[in-house]
């Protein structure tokens, strides 16, 4: 055996030390904190609704790039979350992710990995707390707690939903104060403001678990984390501690724009989800005082959700992980508060499909900028890959938003959506809704009438052109 010389050994040691220094100085991959808020339309002060008290989200917007024209692909929780979590357009039903799960279990066709699964394969610890996929906690079964029915296989290292006195995840999803769960909607009040702290409603308990998970993840110096936190409010029923309702109790609200039921064929519906709750015999389309009360309780729920956002952002800063964490706040779809005489989502009008999107990362140059570039939920997966340096998978159907984050006046792209028997394309200037039977609605957003005047018959060329684009995109 030939022994190395002393000089050779010294050189090897130096190289080893030098390599070690380079590796130790290599920046860690950024963490991801994804905050999903259910049924949150752009009802925030930072998005132009002056009477709303949303200081925590507003502060986040102040150090982020926010998107005033962000559109979801479907006006319902399940399909919009499918697209968020897969980067793909998918089934229009609330069980969209369960359909995907069954395909994985069947093994008869290749299923692309979900966003958390993709990040997990790249070395991230992935944790979900609350309502991130359609079922809080990500399980199926009668009470959404069956360990044998997983909504997103292979996605999460931990997929959690504390239930406390609400008994099970299904109870948490539609829970009111102090453990009240929904059995029959008609027996549960459509809104409520009970005395007590944040823990008397489900999101208070859920957020405690989220803070615990964040602390645990922040201590791991070996692996970056992908933490998704799903806040339930302001989903129906509109329940929040009384302290959040009191600031709205005696204020005057602005008039609801275009409150009448649209004429002709549209995706208007009778607000069945809302109307099924106990309304004390009142209809907000006929009782203006009741309509105002509904809007104020929705506002209270927004403020309650805003406080939960503040808790997780404060904790992120306390751990020090904020210095290397990308934060995304996303509303899963919009919600009508009387526009078009609808109280709910499930239409293909602007109010159902437009929701807040906010993106922040340490060191970003454009802070407090709200872009009017049109973007979509399908863009979030490739954007997070781009920002973290993780490979963007070839199968995603969206586009990275990094060019717009860097240059907020950069052009966006058309947004596509669908629900039940129709689909839609939103361009910079128009919205077209194409029903499965071929009937078209066309609305000009450059005109004062907006989505109250169907101009399809007088614009057949534009309808045909948009139909071709829409059908090609959503084959």
Order of alpha helices (4+ residues) and beta strands (2+ residues): alpha-beta-alpha-beta-beta-alpha-alpha-alpha-beta-beta-beta-beta-alpha-beta-alpha-beta-beta-alpha-alpha-alpha-beta-beta-beta-alpha-beta-beta-beta-alpha-alpha-beta-beta-beta-beta-alpha
